[in-house]
């Protein structure tokens, strides 16, 4: 496959985009210290890639509209370590048979506030792959709303949170609004110290949405007594011709496993780290891209 040399587009003195594609239309304006961004992706034999780059000079707010035309493929990567407050408001519109891949590998400074709000509208045969890895911050808010508007649309998502002393709220709403659509979501959190992590995942299936498939699972691991995890799965199904499942579970580490590791000469801290790695890595194979899967595994290994 051919590759293109990446180019840097400087949008502000605080924020830039690196891209490998000539099949992207990118426009922007700055209004009242807000960066408003519009990106349109067209079909290309070489999948388009965007990498977000922050200089961490000052707090920022970005409002972005992203359009994928028919058969377009766009990959967005954010692997910044933020030491500032951030706010992303994203709306994406996926044309027929288009593919959007969003990968976020973010470490936040503990005293910052960070918000990410995304609404995704999906057309016939489109696919959205959504993967988020974070260590949380003083306050972190993730909100995602998926509208499976047409037949054969598919959403696959996974979130991993490793929190030490923060509040992290995660809300996901998946709306099946046409038949033969698929959604598959998983969420995992590890909490330490006084951290408080919540996940609310709602799946709505409209009355005309036959042949719907939806799976949602959320799991939490509490390391310290004062840490908290709240998992809330919700199913609202208005059609009988569906295959839908959900599950939620949280608790402490299995003492028998930790004891076994200790019996092999492994220290308590190292045994705990190995246990957390195994817990968080359960869904890593959902990431089909080998490069992004490796980034996700490295993020887990470096932050657990």
N, C-alpha and C positions, 0 to 999 in steps of 0.2 A: 504494500500500500504506500502511495506517495505521502510525504509529509511536507508541511510548509514551515518556514522559519517563523517563530512567533514574533509579533510586533507589539509594542506598548502604546496604548492610547491613554494619555493623561487627561482625566476628566476634571479634577481639581488638584490643589496642592496636597490633598490628603488621600486621594483615591484614584486608582488607575485600573485599567483592564489590559490583560495580556491575552492575545488571541492568535490562533494559527490560521484563521479563515478569511478568505476574501468574499465569502458568500453571506456575510453578515452586514446588516445596515444598523449603525449605531448613532443615535443622536441624543443630545442632552442639553439641559439648561439648569441654571442655578437660580432658585427663587427663595428669598428669605432664609438663606443658609441651608436650604434643602436641595439635594441633587436629584433632579428628575431625569430619568433615563428611559429610553425606548430602544429595544433591540428586536430586530426582525431577522429570523434565520430562514434561509431558502435551502432547497435540496442541493446537496453536493455529494460527489463521490467520496470525498474526504469528510468525515464527521467534524462538525465545527466544535471548537473548544474555547471556553472563556475562563480565565483565571482572574479572580479578584485580588487586588493588591492594595493594602492600606499602609500609609506611612505612620499611622498612630500619632499624628501631630495634634489632632483635636477631635472632640466628639463630632459624630456626623449622623445625618438622617438621609436615607436613600429611598426614593420611591421609583420603582421600576415596573415597566410593562414589557413583557416578553411575548413575542409572537413567533410561532413555528408554523411555517406554511406546509402544505401537503408534502409528505415524505421527508421532511427535514429532520436532521438529528443535531441536537445541541447538548453539549456537556458543560456544566458550570461547576467550578471548583473554588471553594473558599477554605484556605488553610492558614489563615492569619491568626497570630496570637495577639489578641486585642488588649490594650492597656487603657482604653478609653471607653466611654459610653457609645453604644451603637444602636441604630434603629433601621431595620430593613422592612419596607412594605412592598411586597412583590405580588404582581398579578401576571399569570401566564395563560396563554391561549394556544392550545395544541391542535393543529390541523389534522386532517385525516392521515392516518398511518405515520404520524410524526413521533419522535422519541425525544423526551427531555430527561436528562440525567443531572441530578443535583447532589453534589457531595460537599459536606461541611465538616471540617476537622478543626474545631476552634477551642483554643485555650483562652480563658478570660481572666484578667486581673481580678482578684477577689473583691475589691471595693467598687467595681463598676456595675452599671445597669445595662442590660442588653435585651433587645426585643427583635423578634423575627416573625413576621406575619405574611402568610402566603395563601393566595386563592388560586387554584388551578382549574381551568375549564378544559375538558377533554372531549375531542371529537371521535368519529368512527375509527376504530382500530389504532388509536394513539396509545402511547405508553409513557408513564412517568415513573422513573426510578429515583427514590428520595432517601438519602442516607445522611444521618446527622450524628456526629460524635462531639461531645462537649464535656468540659469539667465544671460548668456552671460558674456563677459569679455571685455577688451580693444579691442581685435579683436578675433572673433570666426568664424570659417569656418566649415560648415557641407556640405559635398558632398556625395550623395548616388546615385548609378546607379544600377538599377534592370533590369536584362535580363531574361524575362520569355521565356525560350528557347524551352520548350516543353508543350504539352497539359495539361490542368487542373492545371497548376501552379497558385498559388495565393499569392499575396502580400497585407498585411494590415499594414498601417503605420500611425503614428500620431506624430506631433511635437508641443511642447509648449515652447515658449520663453517669459521670463519676464525680460526685459532689462531696466536698469536705466541710464547708461552713457557709452554705448559701441556701437561697430559696430558688427553686427551679420549677416553673409551671409549664406543663406541656399539654396542649389541647389539639386533638385531631378529630375532624369530622369528615366522614366519607359518605357521599350521597350518590346512591345508585339511582339514576334517573332514566335509564334505558336498559333494555334486556341484554343478556349475554355479556355483561361486564364483570370484571374480576378485580378484587382488591385483596391485598395480603399485607398486613402490618404487624410488626413486632417492636416491642419497646423493652429496654432493660436499664435498670438504675442500680448504682451502688452508692450508699450514703455513709458518710463518716461524720464524727463530731456532732454539731448541732444542725446539720443540713436537713432541709425539708424539700423533698421532691414529690411532685404529683403528676399523674398522667390520667387524662380523661379522653377516652377514645369512643366515639359514637359512629355507628354504622346505620345509615338510613336506607331502606329499600322501598322504592315507590311501588304502587299497586300494579303498574303495568310492566314491571321489571322481572319477567320470567327468566329462568336459566341464569340466575345470579349466583356468583360464587364469592364468598367473603370469609376471610380468616383474620382474627385479631388475637394476639397474645401479648401479655405484659407481665414482667417479673421484676421483683425488687430484692436486693440483698442489703440487709442492715448490718453494718460493722460495729457500730457503737450504740449503747443503750439510749442515748438522747436523740439519735437521728431518727428521721421519719420518712415513710414512703406511703403515698396514698394512690391506689390504682383503681380506676373506675371505668369498666367497660360497659357500653350501652348498645343494645341492639333494638332497632325499631323496624320491624319487617311487615310489609303489607301485601306480600305475595307468597303463595304456598310453594311455588316451583323454584326453590332456592336451596343452596347448600351453604349454610352460614354457621360459623363457630366462633367462640371467644373464650378466653380464659385469663385469669389474673391470680398471681400468687406472690407473696412476699414473706421473708423470714430471715433468720440468721444463718450463718454458715454451718454446714454439717460438721459437728464436732468429731464424728468418727473419721471423716476424711482428713480433717486437720490432725487428728491423733496418729493416723496412719503415716502421714507425711512426716510428722515429728519422729516417728519410730524409724524412719529412714535417714535420720540425722539431719533433717532440714529444720532450720530455725523457725520460730513462730511467725516472724514477719515475712520470711520467704514463703512459708506454707500458705499464709494468707494471700500473698501476692499471686501465687500459682492458682489458688482457688478462685480468686477474682478473675484472673485471665480466662480460665476455663468457663466461668459463668458468663462473662461478657462476649466470648467468642462464639457462642452457640449459633448465632444467626449470620456470622460473617460471610458464609458461602452464598448468601443471597446476592452479594455483590459479584456480578459476573465478570466485570472488568478486573483483570489480574493486578494491574497497577493500583487501582483504587482499593481493591481488597487488601493489598499489602499495606497501603497507607492506613486503612482502618485498623488492621492488626497491630501495626506499629504504634498507633495512637493509644490503643488499649495497653500495650506492653509498657509504654513510657509513662503512663499516667495512673496505673492501678497501684 
